[in-house]
Amino acid sequence: MKETLNPSTEDSVLKRSVASEEAKEYFKLATPMLLTQLAAHATGVISALMTGNYNTIDQAAVAIGNMLFWPAYFGIAGVLFIVTSFVAQFYGAKQITKIGPIVKQSYWLTIPLILLFVVYTLNADSLLNILGTPEEVKTITKDYLFGLMIGAPAMFLFQPLRSMCEGMKKPLPITYINIVMVLINALVNYVLIFGKFGFPELGGKGCGIAFLISSWSSLLIILGYIYFSKFFKEIRFFESFESPDPKQISEIIKLGIPIGGTLFIEIAVFSGAGLILSRLGENVISAHAIAMQVTTLTFMLPLSIGLAANVRVGNLVGSNSLDRARYSSFFAMFFALFLAIINTFILIEFGNYLASFFNPDTEIVKLAATLLIIAAIFQIADGLNFSGVGALRGFKDTQILFFFMFIAYWIIGMPIGYTLSMTNFFSDPIGAPGMWIGLTVGLFVSAAFVIARVNYTTGRGRNRFVLNS
C-alpha cells in the first residue's frame, strides 16, 4: 500500500527541497566569485604586506593612494555594474540575442567614464594638501597614483565582459584570470619595491607600476577567452558593430548611477575616515590600513553571496519566477548572516595575529588589533548589507539605496566617528577607535534600511512593478 504524506509533511519536504536547491545554486555561483574577489583584493594585500616590510612611510603612502583611488573608481565604474543584472535577466528569460547588444552599448558609456576618472586622478593629489598629509608620504602617494591612473582604463574595459560572464553563470573564468593577475602583480611588486634582478628600487611607486601591468594583462586575457570560447559564440560579441542606442544607454545610466553612488558612499566613508585620521601620523594611517585589509578579506564571504544573489535573483526574475526570487533573496541574507558570524569569531580570536603579518611594529599592530575588535561587531551588518543589496540589484531596484547609504554613513556614521575620534565634544578624543565606532553605527543603520527594502521590493505587487519598469 502506497504511503501518502499529510499536507504539513509535504510542505516541510518541499521547503527542504527548495532550500537545498538554493544552497546548490549559491555554492556554484558564490564559490568562484569568492575566489575572484579574494584574488582581486590580494593585490592590495600584497602591496600592504610588501611595503609594510619595506618602509612604514611607503605603506602609509600606498594606503592613502588607495583611499583616494578606490572610492572614485567604484563610484564611476560602478555605473557599469548594472550590466550584470541586465545579462542575468536576459539569460534567465532565454533572450540570449539581447546580451551582446547591451554589453556593447555599455562600452559607449565606458569611454566617457574613463575620461572622467582620469581627470579626477590627475587632480586627486590636491586633496593631500587639504588634509595636511605629511610631505614624505605625499610624494610617494603621487607617484603611486600615477600608476593606478594608467592601469584604471583596463579595469573599466574589463568590467562589462566580467558582467557578461557572471550574468550567464560563467564566473569561473573570471576567477582564473584574477588569479593570473595576482601572480603578475606579486612578482612585479616584489621586483620593483625592493629592486630585485637589476631593476631599480622604487618602494611604493613600484606598486603603481605593478597594478598597471597586471590590469592590462587581465584585459587581454579575457578578450582572448571570449573570442575563442564556444560558449559565447551565440553572443556574437566580435561579429557585429553596435551604434549608440540612446534608449539603452540612458537605461544603463538611470539604473547604474545609483549603484556607483552607493558604492562610492560606502567605500568613501572608510577612505574618508582614513584620510581624516592621516593627520595623526603614519602609524595611525598604517594601523587603519591594516585593519581595512583584514576586514576586507573577511567580508569577501558575504560579499560573494551578494554578487551571487545579483545573478541568481536576476535569473529568477527574468524567468518570471517571482515568489522564488523573493525566497532566494532572503536565503542569501540568512546565508551571509551565518558567514558573518563566523567572521566575527575569527576577528575576535585572531585579530592581533592577523595584523602582525602586515607590519613588524608592535605599536601599529596593537592599534590595528583594537580596530579589528570593533570591526568584528560590524561584520553582521556588512553581511546583511551586501547580500541584500545584491538581491535588490537582481530586481534592478537600485535608486533608493543611494539615499539609504548616504543617510546611514554620512549623516549618522561619519559625524559620530569624527566627534569621537577628533573632538572633545563627549570626552577626550580617542583617535582611530572612535572613528571605527561611528562607522559601525552607520553600518547597522544601513542594514536596517536594506532589510526593509528587500522585504518591500520582493513583495508580489512590487515585483510586477520592477519587471514592467
C-alpha positions in Angstrom: 0.0 0.0 0.0 1.4 3.4 -1.0 2.1 5.7 1.8 0.8 9.3 1.5 2.1 12.4 3.2 -0.1 14.8 5.1 -0.1 18.4 3.9 2.2 19.7 6.6 4.8 17.0 5.9 4.6 17.7 2.2 5.1 21.4 2.9 8.2 20.6 5.0 9.6 18.3 2.4 9.0 21.0 -0.3 10.7 23.7 1.8 13.8 21.5 2.4 13.9 20.7 -1.4 13.8 24.4 -2.3 16.4 25.3 0.4 18.7 22.6 -0.9 18.4 23.8 -4.5 19.1 27.4 -3.5 22.2 26.3 -1.5 23.5 24.4 -4.5 22.9 27.4 -6.8 24.6 29.8 -4.4 27.5 27.4 -3.9 28.1 27.1 -7.7 27.9 30.9 -8.2 29.4 32.2 -4.9 32.5 29.9 -4.7 34.2 31.2 -7.9 33.0 34.7 -7.1 34.6 34.4 -3.7 37.9 33.3 -5.2 37.6 36.1 -7.7 37.1 38.7 -5.0 39.9 37.3 -2.9 42.3 37.3 -5.9 41.3 40.9 -6.8 41.8 42.0 -3.2 45.1 40.1 -2.9 46.8 42.8 -5.0 46.1 45.3 -2.2 47.1 42.8 0.5 50.4 42.1 -1.4 51.1 45.8 -1.7 50.4 46.4 2.1 52.5 43.4 3.1 55.5 44.2 1.0 55.5 48.0 1.6 55.0 47.3 5.4 58.1 45.2 5.4 59.9 47.8 3.3 59.1 51.0 5.0 56.2 52.3 7.1 56.2 55.6 5.2 55.8 53.8 1.9 53.0 51.6 3.4 51.2 54.7 4.6 51.6 56.4 1.1 50.2 53.4 -0.7 47.3 53.2 1.8 46.4 56.9 1.2 46.7 56.4 -2.6 44.1 53.6 -2.3 41.9 55.8 -0.1 41.8 58.4 -2.9 41.6 55.9 -5.8 39.1 53.1 -4.9 36.1 55.2 -3.8 36.3 57.2 -7.1 36.9 54.1 -9.2 33.9 52.2 -7.7 31.8 55.4 -7.8 32.4 55.9 -11.5 32.9 52.3 -12.8 30.1 51.2 -10.5 27.7 52.6 -13.2 28.7 49.6 -15.3 27.9 47.0 -12.6 24.2 47.1 -13.6 25.1 45.3 -16.8 25.3 42.1 -14.7 21.6 42.5 -13.8 20.6 43.0 -17.5 22.6 40.0 -18.6 21.2 37.8 -15.8 17.6 38.7 -16.6 18.1 38.2 -20.3 19.8 34.8 -19.6 17.0 33.7 -17.3 14.4 34.7 -19.9 16.4 32.8 -22.6 16.8 36.0 -24.6 20.4 35.3 -25.5 20.4 37.6 -28.6 19.9 40.6 -26.3 23.0 40.0 -24.2 25.6 41.1 -26.8 23.9 44.4 -27.7 23.5 45.5 -24.1 27.2 44.8 -23.3 28.3 46.7 -26.4 26.1 49.6 -25.5 27.8 49.8 -22.1 31.1 50.4 -23.9 29.7 53.7 -25.4 29.3 54.7 -21.8 32.6 53.3 -20.6 34.7 55.8 -22.8 33.4 59.0 -21.1 33.6 57.3 -17.7 37.3 56.6 -18.2 37.9 60.2 -19.2 36.1 61.4 -16.1 38.2 59.1 -13.9 41.5 60.2 -15.5 40.6 63.9 -14.9 39.8 63.1 -11.2 43.0 61.1 -10.7 45.2 63.9 -12.2 43.8 66.3 -9.6 43.4 63.9 -6.7 46.7 64.7 -5.1 45.4 68.2 -4.3 43.3 66.6 -1.5 46.6 65.7 0.2 47.4 69.3 0.8 43.9 70.0 2.2 44.2 67.0 4.6 47.6 68.0 5.8 49.3 64.7 4.8 53.0 64.6 5.8 55.3 65.7 2.9 57.3 62.5 2.8 54.1 60.4 2.5 52.6 62.8 -0.1 55.5 62.5 -2.6 55.2 58.7 -2.7 51.4 58.8 -2.9 51.6 61.0 -6.1 53.9 58.5 -7.8 51.7 55.6 -6.8 48.5 57.3 -8.1 50.1 57.9 -11.5 50.5 54.1 -12.0 46.9 53.5 -10.8 45.6 56.0 -13.3 47.4 54.3 -16.2 46.0 50.9 -15.2 42.4 52.0 -14.4 41.2 52.2 -18.1 41.9 48.4 -18.4 39.7 47.8 -15.4 36.8 49.9 -16.9 37.0 47.9 -20.1 37.2 44.6 -18.2 34.0 45.2 -16.2 31.3 44.7 -18.9 33.0 41.5 -20.0 33.0 40.3 -16.5 29.3 41.2 -16.2 28.6 39.1 -19.3 30.4 36.1 -18.0 28.9 36.2 -14.5 25.4 37.1 -15.7 25.5 34.0 -17.9 26.6 31.8 -14.9 30.2 31.5 -16.1 32.1 33.1 -13.1 34.9 30.6 -13.1 36.9 32.1 -16.0 37.0 35.4 -14.2 38.4 33.6 -11.2 41.2 32.1 -13.2 42.0 35.5 -14.8 42.2 37.2 -11.4 44.5 34.5 -10.1 46.8 35.2 -13.0 46.6 38.9 -12.3 47.6 38.3 -8.7 50.6 36.3 -9.7 51.8 39.0 -12.1 51.1 41.7 -9.5 53.0 39.9 -6.8 56.1 39.3 -9.0 56.3 42.9 -10.3 55.7 44.3 -6.8 58.5 42.2 -5.4 60.9 43.2 -8.1 60.1 46.9 -8.2 59.6 47.6 -4.5 62.8 46.0 -3.3 64.8 46.5 -6.6 65.5 42.8 -7.4 67.1 41.3 -10.6 68.8 44.5 -11.6 65.6 46.6 -11.5 65.5 50.0 -9.6 64.3 50.0 -6.0 61.1 52.1 -6.3 59.3 51.4 -3.0 55.6 52.4 -3.1 55.9 53.8 -6.6 56.6 50.2 -7.8 53.1 49.2 -6.6 51.5 51.5 -9.1 53.6 50.1 -11.9 52.7 46.5 -10.8 49.0 47.5 -10.8 49.0 48.8 -14.4 50.9 45.8 -15.8 48.5 43.3 -14.1 45.4 45.2 -15.1 46.2 45.4 -18.8 47.3 41.8 -18.8 43.9 40.8 -17.4 42.0 42.7 -20.1 44.0 41.0 -22.9 43.3 37.5 -21.3 39.6 38.0 -21.0 39.3 39.3 -24.6 41.1 36.2 -25.8 39.0 33.9 -23.7 35.7 35.3 -25.0 36.9 35.4 -28.6 37.9 31.7 -28.6 35.2 30.3 -26.3 32.4 28.3 -28.0 30.1 29.1 -25.1 30.0 32.8 -26.2 29.7 32.2 -30.0 25.9 32.8 -29.9 26.5 36.2 -28.4 28.5 37.3 -31.5 30.3 39.9 -29.4 33.1 40.4 -32.0 31.0 39.9 -35.1 28.9 43.0 -35.4 29.1 46.7 -34.7 26.5 48.4 -32.4 26.0 52.1 -33.0 25.0 54.1 -29.9 21.4 53.4 -28.7 20.3 56.4 -26.6 17.4 54.5 -25.0 19.6 51.6 -23.8 22.4 53.8 -22.7 20.0 56.0 -20.7 18.6 52.9 -19.0 22.1 51.8 -18.0 22.8 55.3 -16.7 19.4 55.5 -14.9 19.9 52.2 -13.0 23.7 52.3 -12.9 24.4 55.7 -11.4 22.7 54.8 -8.1 24.9 51.7 -7.9 28.0 53.8 -8.5 26.8 56.4 -6.0 26.1 53.7 -3.4 29.5 52.1 -3.8 31.1 55.5 -3.6 29.3 56.4 -0.4 30.2 53.2 1.4 33.8 52.9 0.3 34.4 56.7 0.6 33.3 56.7 4.2 36.1 54.3 5.2 38.6 56.0 2.9 37.5 59.4 4.2 37.9 58.1 7.7 41.5 57.1 6.9 42.2 60.5 5.3 40.9 62.3 8.3 43.0 60.1 10.6 46.1 60.7 8.4 46.8 63.9 10.3 47.5 61.8 13.3 50.7 60.4 11.6 51.9 57.4 9.6 51.5 54.9 12.4 47.7 55.6 12.6 47.5 55.5 8.8 49.2 52.2 8.7 47.0 50.7 11.5 43.8 51.9 9.8 45.0 50.5 6.5 45.9 47.1 8.1 42.5 46.8 9.7 40.9 47.7 6.4 42.9 45.0 4.6 42.0 42.3 7.1 38.3 43.2 7.4 38.0 43.4 3.6 39.3 39.9 3.4 36.7 38.6 6.0 33.8 40.4 4.3 34.6 38.7 1.0 32.4 35.8 2.2 29.2 37.8 2.5 30.1 39.9 -0.5 30.4 36.8 -2.7 26.9 35.9 -1.6 25.7 39.3 -2.6 27.3 39.0 -6.0 25.8 35.6 -6.5 22.4 36.9 -5.4 22.5 39.5 -8.1 22.9 36.7 -10.7 20.6 34.2 -9.1 17.7 36.6 -8.3 18.2 38.2 -11.8 17.9 34.8 -13.5 14.7 34.1 -11.5 13.1 37.5 -12.2 14.0 37.0 -15.9 12.2 33.7 -15.9 9.2 35.3 -14.1 9.7 33.1 -11.0 8.8 35.9 -8.7 8.0 34.0 -5.5 11.1 32.0 -5.9 13.1 35.2 -6.4 11.8 36.5 -3.1 12.7 33.3 -1.3 16.2 33.4 -2.9 16.7 37.0 -1.7 16.1 36.1 1.9 18.0 32.9 1.6 21.0 34.9 0.5 20.7 37.2 3.5 20.5 34.4 6.0 23.4 32.6 4.4 25.5 35.8 4.5 24.5 36.3 8.2 25.8 32.9 9.1 29.1 33.6 7.4 29.4 37.0 9.1 29.0 35.4 12.5 32.0 33.1 11.7 33.9 36.2 10.6 33.1 37.9 13.9 34.6 35.0 15.8 37.7 35.0 13.6 38.4 38.7 14.2 37.9 38.5 17.9 40.1 35.4 18.4 42.8 36.1 15.8 42.8 39.8 15.1 46.2 40.5 16.7 47.8 37.6 14.9 46.4 38.7 11.5 47.5 42.3 12.0 51.1 41.2 12.8 51.6 39.9 9.3 51.4 43.4 7.8 53.9 45.3 9.9 56.6 44.4 12.5 56.0 47.5 14.6 54.2 46.4 17.8 52.6 49.8 18.4 51.0 49.7 14.9 49.9 46.1 15.4 48.3 46.8 18.8 46.2 49.7 17.4 45.2 47.6 14.3 44.1 44.8 16.6 42.0 47.2 18.6 40.3 48.3 15.4 39.7 44.7 14.4 37.8 44.1 17.7 35.4 46.9 16.7 35.3 45.5 13.1 34.2 42.1 14.5 31.0 43.7 15.6 30.0 45.2 12.3 30.6 42.0 10.3 27.0 41.1 10.8 25.7 44.4 9.4 28.1 44.2 6.5 26.9 40.7 5.7 23.2 41.7 5.6 24.1 44.9 3.6 25.9 43.3 0.7 23.7 40.2 0.4 20.5 42.4 0.5 21.9 44.9 -2.0 22.9 42.1 -4.3 19.4 40.7 -4.3 17.9 44.2 -4.9 20.2 44.6 -8.0 18.8 41.3 -9.3 15.4 43.1 -9.3 17.0 46.2 -10.8 16.0 48.1 -7.7 18.9 50.4 -7.2 17.9 54.0 -7.0 16.6 54.5 -3.4 19.7 52.6 -1.9 21.8 55.7 -2.6 19.8 57.8 -0.2 19.7 55.0 2.4 23.5 54.7 2.4 24.1 58.5 2.4 21.9 58.9 5.5 23.4 55.9 7.3 27.1 56.6 6.6 27.5 60.4 6.1 24.6 61.8 8.2 24.9 59.3 11.1 28.1 57.3 11.0 30.8 59.8 9.9 29.7 62.6 12.3 29.7 60.2 15.2 33.1 58.8 14.2 34.6 62.3 13.7 33.2 63.6 17.0 34.6 60.6 19.0 38.0 60.5 17.2 38.9 64.1 16.7 37.0 66.3 19.2 36.4 66.6 22.9 32.6 67.0 22.5 31.8 63.9 24.6 35.2 63.3 26.2 38.8 63.4 25.2 39.3 62.4 21.5 40.1 58.7 21.2 41.5 58.7 17.7 41.1 55.8 15.3 38.8 53.6 17.6 36.3 56.5 17.8 36.1 56.7 14.0 35.5 53.0 13.7 32.8 53.0 16.4 31.0 55.7 14.3 31.3 53.7 11.2 29.9 50.6 13.0 26.8 52.6 13.9 26.3 53.7 10.3 26.6 50.1 9.0 23.9 48.9 11.4 21.6 51.7 10.4 22.2 50.8 6.7 21.5 47.1 7.3 18.1 48.0 8.8 17.3 50.1 5.7 18.3 47.2 3.4 16.3 44.6 5.2 13.2 46.7 5.0 13.8 47.4 1.3 14.3 43.8 0.4 11.0 42.9 2.1 9.2 45.7 0.3 10.7 45.1 -3.2 10.2 41.3 -3.2 6.5 41.7 -2.3 4.4 40.4 -5.2 2.9 43.7 -6.3 6.4 45.4 -6.2 7.8 42.6 -8.2 5.5 43.3 -11.1 6.3 47.0 -10.9 10.0 46.3 -11.2 9.6 43.9 -14.1 7.5 46.3 -16.0 9.6 49.4 -15.3 
